[in-house]
Each structure stands twice: as C-alpha cells, then as structure tokens.
Amino acid sequence: MRLGSITIDPRYHGPPATGNGGYVCGRLAHFVDHPLAVRLQVPPPLDVALEARQTDEGIALMRDDVEVARAWRDAPRVDVPPPPTAEQAEAAAKRFVGLHSHPYPGCFVCGPDREDGDGLRIFPGPVTGRDLVASTWTPAANVSNGDGHVAPEFLWAALDCPGGYAFPQTRERAAVLGEMCADVQGAPRIGEPCVLIGWQISADGRRHFTGTAIFGESGSCLAVARATWFEVRGDSTTPQ
C-alpha cells in the first residue's frame, strides 16, 4: 500500500549528493506513531521522488524498484548516561574534531561550513573525564513543526551525527550511518537550549554500535536513539 512520496531537499545532505541519514529516517517516522528502526539500504538520493510503501514488516522507501530504506517497529532499549552540564557540553563542542578535519564539512547536522540558521551546527566533542561526546544545540525557527517545537525529522537528524563521533576511529576515517532506531518522547521548543550526547555501546571490526540522546533545558531526556555505523575507506559514502 502506498503511504506517500518523500523528496529529500538537497539542503538536507550529509555526504555530498546523499541525504543525511538521520533526517531521512525521521521523514519515515512521520508515517507512524511509535518508536521506529530504519535501515538504510543504499545512500538516500537527493531531489528525487521516493515512494513510501506499507509492507508486512513495516515500511519500504523505494526509488522505482530499488529499496532505499526499510523501517519496522522497534525501540532503542539503551541505558542513557547522565548528561554533562550545558557548560561542559559547550566546552566539549569546542573540541569537536570536525572543526579542523571533516570528511563532509557541508553536512546539514555537523558540518562546520553550514551557517547559523542553515545547518544545525551540532559539534559533538569529547567530554573531559567521560567516555562520551556532547554538544549544545539551540534549535532555530527553520526546524519548527509549525507550533513552536522542533519537527520530528530534525530531532532524528540531531540524534544522528553525535553517534558518528562517539568512537575514536572517526578521527582517522569517515563513518556512515547504517541503521537507526529512535524514540522521541518530546520535542524542544524553538530557541530552547539543549544538550546532546553520544556514546559507543560496542564495536565489531569496522561496525560500531552507538547511543545518542537529547536533553531539554530542564535536564529531561526528550529523545533517545541507538545506531549502527560503518567506517568507510577512501572517498566514499558507503562501507567498502
């Protein structure tokens, strides 16, 4: 059954010519009212119509006969570490390795080449004395859902990149998102100061399992995700 059509605007790219993984996953989350897991089968293309179809397992995102992504009902089931303070997260963001060397500097979420009000400019850097990365984030008006809060696809996007910098190998080579599962319990207000964290759960060769979370100004956890990342070799947007 056809659910609808999705077109990823080029503004929302991660690697060049490819949709930011978290954003694409979040677009699929619009079709359900429960936590969702999404597996990216191929790099999501930009500026082309993709069809979301209901399947026996969940949702398939198709470009003609090519399956771009598949999604199913699931929950992250991760133990969320306590967040650092906003001051600690702000200091960590200044240590973000991508400020000096970034494989995808135009990434909508964590690219330092994006201006305020364009990209999210989330810079997950290491927190002193802890095995996690963190960043502050104050959502701008251009990520609103229309009622003064952040739209779901941008929360999924914000939960994406901190996981990709939660393991030390990302200082040496790029990594791409393979799968993401998120549970969004609340959305921050536009202009609300937030703290984001990312941590590695485990690793298996070039495959890394991570957790991420968003905390609102009050310190409450608004959204959490787990993800699978793959290190890539060379100038690529897919594992090799």
N, C-alpha and C positions, 0 to 999 in steps of 0.2 A: 504494500500500500504506500502510495506517495504521501509524504508528510509536508514537503515544501522544498523550496530551492534556496541555496546558500551561495552567495558570491563573496569571496574574500577580497576586500578592497586592498590595493597594493600598499596602502599606508600601514596595514597591519602585518607586515612581513617580519620574519625572524632572520634566517639566512636569506640572501638575495633571491628574489623570484619565488620565494616559498612562504606560505602563511606561517605566522608564529603558532607553534603547536598548541600552547595553552589557549590562545584566542580561538583557534579552530575548534578545539574540544568544547569550549564554552558556548560556541554557536550551536552545537548539537544539544547541549544541556537545555536549551530553550524549549525543546520538544517534550521534556519530561518534568516531573515534579518530585524527583527523588535523586539521591546520590547516583553518580554515573561513572563508569570507567570507559575510557576511549583509547583504542589502539590505532595509531597512525600507520597505515599500510604502505603509503608512498608519500613523498613530500607534497603537502597540500598546495595545489596551484593557485595562482592569483588571478583575479579579474575574469574568471570563467564561471558559468553556472554549474553548480554541483547539486545533485538531487539527493535529498534525504528520504530513505525508504524504510518503512516498518518491516522488520523481519521477525521470524520466530524467536530469535535470540535477543533482539533489541532494535538497533538502528544501523543501517548501512549508508554511508555517504559515497555517492557514485559520480564519476565523470564518464558518461557513456557506459561502457561495460567494465570500466576499471574501478575497483573498490579503493577509495582514498582513505577511508577510516571506517571502523566498526565500533559500536558502543553497546554496552549492556549494563543492567542494573548491578551496582556493587557499592561498597562503602570502603573508605580508606583504611580503617582499622589500624591506626598508628598511635603510638604514645607520643604526645606532643610535649616537648621540653618547655620549661618556663621561659618566657621571653626575656631578653635583656631590657634594660630601661631604654627610653627614647634617646637619651644622651649616649648610651653605649651603642645603640644601633646607628646613630648618626656618625659616631666615630668610626664604626666598622665600615660604613659606606665609603668613607674617605680612603679606605684600604682596598677597595674593590680592584682586583687585578685588571679588569676590563677597562679601567680608566687609562691604562698605559699600553695594554696589548689586548685587543679584542678581535676574535675571528669574524664577528658580524657586527661592526660598530653602528650599523643602522637599525639594529633590532628594535622593534617597537617597544619592547619591555625594558631591556637593559642596555640598549645602545647609547653610548655617550655622545654620538653625533646627532641624536634627536634633541630638538629644542623643548623647553618647557611649554606645555600645552599641546605638544605634538606626540612625542613618545611618553611612556610612563616614567622613564628615568629612575628605575629601581636598580640600585647598585649594591648587590649583596657581597659584603666583605666580611672577613673573619672577625669574630668577636674574641677579644683578648681573654685567654684562660678558659675558653669553651670550644667544644667541637661542633660549632655551627657557624653559619654566616647570617648576617642580618642587614637590613636596610630600613630607613624610614621611607614613608610614602604618604603624600598628601594628594588625594585624588582631585583632578581638575574638572571643570564643568563639562569638558568634551567626552567624559566617560559616564555621563549620567544616564540613568534609565528613564528619565523624564519626571521623576517625583523627588529629586534631590538626593538620591542614593546612587551608588555605583551599579551599573548594569552587570549581569552575571558573566558575560563573556570577558569583561575586563577584570573581574575577580579571578577567573580561571587563568587569564594571561598573567596577572600579578603573582599567582601561585606557581607559575611555570619556571621562570629563569632562576629564582633563588635555589631551586633544586639542582640546576645545572652547574652551579658554582659551589655546591656543598661538598665536593670531593677534590682532593689536591690535583688530580690529573688534568683538570680543566685549566690549570696554569701552563700546561705543556701542549695540549692539543684541544681542538674543539670537541664538543659533545652535542648530540641532538636528542630530542625527546622521542621516545618510542611509544610510551603508554602513560596515561594519567588518569587517576581516579580522584574525584573531589566531592566534598560535602560542604555546601555553602549554607550555613545556618543564619547568617545575617549579612547585611551589606553596610559598609561605612557610608556616612554622609559625604557629599561633595565638600571638600575643604577640611575633612576630619583627619587629623594627624594619626597615622597608623605605623605599626611596626610589623615587618615581615621577617620570617626566619626560614632557614633551610638547613637540613642535616642529612648526613648519609646514614642509611639504615644498614646496608650491607653491600658487598660487591662480588662480582663473579667475572674475572677477567676484565674485558672492556665494558661490561654491563654493570651499571650502578643503580641501586635502589635508594630512593631518597624520600624525605618527607618535607613538607612546607606548611606554613600556617600564617594567617593574617590576624593581627590583634588590633582592636579599635582603641580609641583614645582612653577609654575606661580600663583597658587591660584585658577585656574579654576576648576570647577567641571567636572570630567570626566565620572563618573558613579554614579547612584543612585539606591537604592532598597528599597522596603518595604517587610516585612516578618511577618509571624505568628510563634510564638514559644510556646512550651508547656513545663511547668515544669513537671519533672518526679519524681516518688517516688522510693526510693530504688536504687539498682544497675541495671539500665535498660536503653535501648536506645529508648524506646517508651513510650508515656504517659500511665499512669495507673490510 
